[in-house]
Amino acid sequence: MLTRDLRLPAPYAALANSLTAHAFDYDDTHEKGDMHAYSVVLPAALAAAEVKGKVSGADFLAAVTVGVDVAYRIGLGIKRYRGWHPTATCGIFGAAIAAGRVLGLDRAQLHNAMGIAYSLSSGNFQCILDGSLTKRLQPSFSSRAAVEAVMLARIGITGAKNVLEGKFGFFPLYEWGEYNKEPLRDRLGTWFEGEAASMKPYPSCRFCHGTVDAILEIRKEASLKPEDVDSIEVKMPGEAHDYVGGPFVIGDTPQVSAQFNTAYNVAAALMFGAVGLKELDPKVVTDPKMMALAQKVTTVPTPDPYGFGPQDIMVKTRAGKTFKKHVTVMKGHPDNPMTEAECMAKLKDCIRHAGWKPETAEKLKAWLAGLDRAPDAAGGLIQMMAEGRR
């Protein structure tokens, strides 16, 4: 049985931490790359730092920054999604670079680590459409595999060399040769794509967030209550509609069904005035009142084939009133960032849900603020989290 005191080999520590980082869909989203990188890269770098010991915060931050940049740049090179899950298939390369840099691999070893990582790169969208728990696991498989790739490269195992553009490289094989080279080299080394990532304000699929923003605004401005609503119509791009636009139906895992359904997210925001971890508890998700409210929400795809927005919502009340909102930039995007207070509220939501001491949130904030000057990034975090257990 797993406990909080269990210590694992580095690859499986990366797997466990990646799983917990991604499972509630509270991690980052790079909207242009349509993927999450930090939940793959950061756990791999952390596992590598614990293996090496005494990795400075500055070196750790540099490794994570470069690794996230690599993952997002490869993701941005994809022109048309063919069913691969880029968080997993692209994230593994960034995680390998980050872990390899932490462990001090030389250029040739890093090249081999990328080739080995390519042999381990996998992940699909079918589990997302089916609401399966493997959706939560795919990034963690890649984080684990990245650490394994680095450790194999460190002892001399070789990997494919022309990883991205060889005859059977990543882009020719996975993307049928349809890819864009420009993001791979544009401002390389001077601009880091991690800065373009959005921070999620709600623990659900990012495709749902535009209409959550909108219904929360309408709820506040019009003092709208669930019993006032006759119907709600949401318009979103075709890609978003494919993933989260269907009627709300509870599958094998109610929480996953809710996280990946716009109708439920809108209903939760309207019912509670928030979408946090409490609102995605299975007991809340399966409440007949929530089911009934979600049934009032219908979604319509717009002609836009790809992307997260813009999104529109129209609420019709039983009294005959109509309220509309148009969202172009979702909350948490760099152009519409979360405030420090909102970030802390999110952190406290996670701390509460995990059962840690409430003061751990402030300690984590202080640790992060001083990370660039910390003499031992992993050691400081491990000690702090050990102190934060109830």
Summary of the structure (lengths in Angstrom):
residues: 390
radius of gyration: 21.3
end to end distance: 18.9
largest distance: 72.1
contacts: 1389
relative contact order: 0.12
helix: 55%
strand: 10%
